[in-house]
Amino acid sequence: MLDQGLISEAEYDGLKAKIIASM
């Protein structure tokens, strides 16, 4: 799991989108 305290909501959302897109 990512530590959401280290990244902003937008960055986390972007990472999720990249992960989903790469599947």
C-alpha positions in Angstrom: 0.0 0.0 0.0 1.1 3.6 -0.7 1.5 5.9 2.3 -1.1 8.5 1.4 0.4 10.9 4.0 3.4 11.4 1.7 1.5 12.3 -1.5 -1.4 14.5 -2.3 -4.9 13.3 -3.3 -4.2 14.4 -6.9 -0.9 12.5 -7.1 -2.5 9.4 -5.6 -5.4 9.7 -8.1 -3.0 10.0 -11.0 -1.0 6.9 -9.8 -4.2 4.9 -9.6 -5.2 5.9 -13.1 -1.8 4.9 -14.5 -1.9 1.5 -12.7 -5.4 0.9 -14.0 -4.5 1.9 -17.5 -1.4 -0.4 -17.5 -3.5 -3.5 -16.7 
